[in-house]
Amino acid sequence: MLCVLLIGLLIVAVVFFGLLLRNQTRTIEDLKRAREELQLEESRVFDFLHGLGETFTGDVRVADLHRLMVEGAMRILDAHGGAAKCCFLLSCPKVVRHWSMFLGRFSNKVRPPRWS
């Protein structure tokens, strides 16, 4: 009787540790995937900042700067489109300074959003 009880406990322990091992393996894989995504996003941000720094070393027009900022933000966020709205004085309304190509396709069909 004691032998059957010990064998039953051994089977329960093996099943428990097997399930625990499977759960921990899944958690480790999820953490590895999240780390890779974070490293990819980090490299996107540093590439954007590096490109922006290179732009400032040369002659840059304001329109090019707006374009680079929108394109960099789109790369970082993995977005399909974007726009930059700027206001250089406190009393002036914000104006869209650059539309991405994706948003530009819809600009003749849809009025630009009114951000405040």
KEKE-3310 file (N, C-alpha, C; in steps of 0.2 Angstrom, whole numbers, plus 5000, padded with zeros to 4 digits):
npx = (5004:5010:5019:5012:5006:5018:5023:5012:5013:5025:5022:5013:5021:5031:5023:5018:5030:5034:5024:5027:5039:5036:5028:5038:5047:5039:5037:5050:5053:5044:5049:5061:5057:5051:5062:5070:5061:5061:5075:5075:5067:5074:5086:5080:5077:5089:5095:5087:5090:5104:5103:5097:5106:5116:5110:5110:5123:5126:5120:5103:5086:5071:5059:5064:5069:5057:5051:5061:5059:5046:5047:5056:5049:5039:5046:5051:5039:5034:5024:5010:5008:5010:5011:5017:5014:5016:5020:5026:5024:5016:5003:4999:4989:4991:4999:4999:5015:5021:5016:5015:5018:5008:4998:4997:4991:4977:4974:4968:4955:4950:4948:4961:4965:4959:4969:4971)
npy = (4994:5006:5008:5009:5022:5030:5029:5035:5048:5051:5051:5061:5072:5072:5075:5088:5095:5094:5102:5114:5116:5118:5129:5139:5139:5144:5157:5162:5162:5171:5183:5184:5187:5199:5206:5207:5214:5226:5230:5231:5242:5252:5253:5258:5271:5276:5276:5286:5297:5298:5301:5313:5321:5321:5328:5341:5344:5348:5360:5364:5364:5371:5364:5352:5348:5346:5336:5325:5323:5319:5307:5300:5298:5290:5279:5274:5272:5263:5266:5270:5282:5300:5317:5333:5346:5363:5378:5393:5405:5410:5415:5411:5400:5382:5374:5362:5356:5346:5333:5315:5303:5293:5300:5310:5305:5305:5318:5326:5322:5321:5333:5341:5336:5346:5350:5356)
npz = (5000:5004:4994:4983:4985:4986:4973:4966:4971:4966:4952:4952:4956:4945:4934:4939:4939:4926:4920:4926:4920:4907:4907:4912:4901:4891:4896:4896:4883:4879:4885:4879:4866:4868:4872:4861:4852:4859:4858:4844:4843:4850:4842:4831:4836:4839:4827:4820:4828:4825:4812:4812:4819:4809:4799:4805:4804:4792:4779:4781:4776:4783:4779:4775:4787:4794:4786:4788:4802:4803:4795:4802:4814:4809:4806:4818:4825:4817:4808:4796:4791:4794:4801:4803:4814:4817:4827:4828:4835:4850:4848:4836:4825:4824:4811:4798:4793:4786:4777:4776:4763:4763:4770:4761:4750:4753:4755:4746:4746:4759:4772:4781:4797:4811:4823:4839)
capx = (5000:5014:5023:5007:5006:5024:5023:5007:5016:5030:5019:5010:5027:5034:5018:5018:5037:5034:5019:5030:5045:5033:5026:5044:5050:5035:5039:5057:5052:5040:5054:5066:5054:5050:5068:5071:5057:5064:5081:5074:5064:5080:5090:5077:5077:5096:5096:5084:5094:5110:5102:5095:5112:5120:5107:5112:5130:5126:5114:5096:5080:5066:5055:5068:5069:5050:5051:5065:5056:5040:5049:5059:5044:5035:5050:5051:5033:5031:5017:5009:5008:5011:5011:5020:5011:5021:5018:5032:5022:5011:4997:4997:4987:4996:4999:5003:5021:5023:5012:5019:5016:5002:4992:4996:4986:4971:4974:4963:4949:4949:4951:4966:4962:4960:4972:4972)
capy = (5000:5012:5008:5012:5029:5033:5029:5040:5054:5052:5053:5068:5077:5072:5079:5095:5098:5095:5108:5120:5118:5120:5136:5143:5139:5149:5163:5164:5163:5178:5188:5184:5190:5206:5210:5208:5220:5232:5231:5234:5249:5256:5254:5263:5278:5279:5278:5292:5303:5299:5304:5320:5324:5322:5333:5347:5346:5352:5365:5360:5369:5369:5359:5346:5346:5343:5329:5320:5322:5314:5300:5296:5296:5285:5273:5272:5269:5258:5269:5270:5289:5305:5324:5338:5353:5368:5385:5397:5410:5407:5417:5409:5393:5377:5373:5356:5358:5341:5327:5309:5301:5290:5304:5315:5302:5306:5325:5330:5319:5323:5339:5340:5337:5352:5349:5362)
capz = (5000:5004:4988:4978:4987:4984:4966:4964:4973:4961:4946:4952:4956:4938:4930:4941:4937:4918:4918:4928:4916:4901:4908:4912:4895:4887:4899:4894:4876:4878:4887:4874:4860:4870:4872:4854:4850:4862:4855:4838:4843:4852:4836:4827:4839:4838:4819:4819:4831:4822:4805:4813:4820:4803:4796:4808:4803:4785:4778:4781:4776:4788:4776:4775:4794:4796:4783:4792:4809:4802:4792:4808:4819:4806:4806:4825:4827:4812:4806:4789:4789:4799:4799:4808:4815:4821:4828:4830:4839:4854:4846:4829:4825:4822:4804:4796:4789:4782:4776:4773:4757:4764:4771:4755:4745:4755:4757:4742:4748:4766:4775:4786:4804:4815:4829:4843)
cpx = (5004:5018:5019:5007:5012:5024:5018:5009:5021:5028:5016:5016:5030:5029:5018:5025:5037:5029:5023:5036:5042:5031:5032:5047:5046:5036:5045:5057:5049:5045:5059:5063:5053:5057:5071:5067:5059:5071:5080:5071:5070:5085:5087:5077:5084:5098:5093:5088:5100:5109:5100:5101:5116:5117:5109:5119:5130:5120:5108:5091:5075:5061:5058:5068:5062:5049:5055:5062:5050:5042:5052:5054:5040:5039:5050:5045:5030:5024:5017:5009:5009:5011:5014:5016:5015:5018:5024:5031:5017:5004:4994:4994:4992:4994:5002:5009:5023:5018:5016:5015:5009:4997:4991:4991:4979:4969:4969:4956:4946:4952:4956:4963:4963:4962:4972:4978)
cpy = (5006:5013:5011:5020:5033:5034:5034:5047:5056:5054:5060:5073:5077:5077:5087:5098:5099:5101:5114:5122:5120:5128:5141:5144:5144:5156:5166:5166:5170:5184:5189:5188:5198:5210:5211:5214:5226:5234:5234:5241:5254:5257:5259:5270:5280:5280:5285:5298:5304:5303:5312:5324:5325:5327:5340:5349:5350:5357:5361:5366:5367:5364:5353:5343:5343:5336:5324:5319:5317:5308:5296:5294:5290:5278:5270:5269:5264:5260:5269:5278:5294:5312:5328:5344:5357:5374:5388:5402:5407:5409:5414:5402:5388:5375:5366:5358:5353:5335:5321:5307:5297:5295:5309:5312:5304:5314:5329:5327:5321:5329:5337:5340:5343:5351:5356:5362)
cpz = (5000:4998:4983:4979:4985:4976:4963:4965:4968:4954:4946:4952:4949:4934:4932:4938:4929:4916:4920:4923:4909:4901:4909:4905:4890:4890:4897:4887:4875:4880:4882:4868:4862:4870:4865:4851:4853:4859:4848:4838:4846:4846:4832:4829:4838:4831:4818:4822:4828:4815:4806:4815:4814:4799:4798:4806:4796:4785:4777:4780:4781:4785:4776:4782:4796:4792:4786:4799:4808:4799:4798:4813:4816:4807:4813:4827:4822:4809:4798:4786:4795:4796:4805:4808:4819:4822:4831:4835:4844:4852:4840:4829:4822:4815:4802:4791:4785:4782:4774:4767:4758:4765:4765:4750:4747:4756:4752:4743:4755:4768:4780:4793:4807:4822:4833:4847)
residu = (MET:LEU:CYS:VAL:LEU:LEU:ILE:GLY:LEU:LEU:ILE:VAL:ALA:VAL:VAL:PHE:PHE:GLY:LEU:LEU:LEU:ARG:ASN:GLN:THR:ARG:THR:ILE:GLU:ASP:LEU:LYS:ARG:ALA:ARG:GLU:GLU:LEU:GLN:LEU:GLU:GLU:SER:ARG:VAL:PHE:ASP:PHE:LEU:HIS:GLY:LEU:GLY:GLU:THR:PHE:THR:GLY:ASP:VAL:ARG:VAL:ALA:ASP:LEU:HIS:ARG:LEU:MET:VAL:GLU:GLY:ALA:MET:ARG:ILE:LEU:ASP:ALA:HIS:GLY:GLY:ALA:ALA:LYS:CYS:CYS:PHE:LEU:LEU:SER:CYS:PRO:LYS:VAL:VAL:ARG:HIS:TRP:SER:MET:PHE:LEU:GLY:ARG:PHE:SER:ASN:LYS:VAL:ARG:PRO:PRO:ARG:TRP:SER)
# end
